[in-house]
Amino acid sequence: MKPCLAYAGNGVWKQLGRVIGEAWEVAKALLRKDYPHAAEELVDVQVSCETLLHILGYDAGDRAMWRDYVDRKNEARGYHKEAR
């Protein structure tokens, strides 16, 4: 996933506001049961987070490392197993 370089000049707090704003868009779409729009907004949340990581100074390799780290952590916690 690529960051939105158009917002790379945002400060940390301004970009965090964008992340929260996109999450709010997800909530509104879910309340309307508009799941395709919710999916689109969820990806916008991901891009906004990727952009914030970029703003924090993490390059593409760093961001991939963090995703892998969290994936392994979640696997160890059993989060990837089906709920019963």
N, C-alpha and C positions, 0 to 999 in steps of 0.2 A: 504494500500500500504506500502511496506517495503522499507527502504532506502537501497542503495547499500553499504554495509559495507566495500567492497573492497576499496571504495573511502572515507571512514569515516576519514582517516588521512589527507585528503586534507585540506588546509586552506580555509577560506571563499571565498577569491577572486579566487582561483584556481577552486573551485567548481562552483562558479558563471560563470566562463569561460566555464565549462562543460555544464551548463544550456543553455548558449547562443549558444554554439556549437551544442547542440541537436536541439535548435530552428532553427538554420540554416539548419540542415538536413531536418526538416519539410518543410521549404521553398523550398529547392531543389526538394523534392519529389512532392510538389504541382505544381511547375513549369513544371514538367514532367507529371503531371496529374496521378501520381502513388499513388492513394488514399490509397490502402492497406499499402504501405510503409510509407506514411504520417501518417497513424493511428499508426503504430509501433513506429515511431519517436516521435509522440505526447505522447505516453506512456513513452518513454525514457525521455522526458522533465519532465513528472510528477515524475518519479523516481529520476531524477537529483534534482528536487526541494525538494522532500522528503529527499534526502540525505543532501541537504544544511540545511534544518530545523534540521536534526539530528546533523550536525556539529555545529549548533548554540546552541545546548544543549536541544532541545525539544525532549522529549521521545514520545512514541507512543500515550499515553493519551493526551499529550499536542498537538500533531499534529492533533489528532481527534477533540480536542476542537477548534482549530483554523479553521479546515475545517467546523465544525458546525457553528461557529461564522460567517464566511464569507457566508455560505449558507443562514443563517437567514438574514444577511445584504442584500444579493442579492434578497432574497424573498421580503423583505420590500421595496426595490427599484423597484420591479416589473420586475426584470430581468428574472424570470421564466415563464412569460406569453408569449404566442405565438406572434410573430411579425405580424403586420397587413399590 
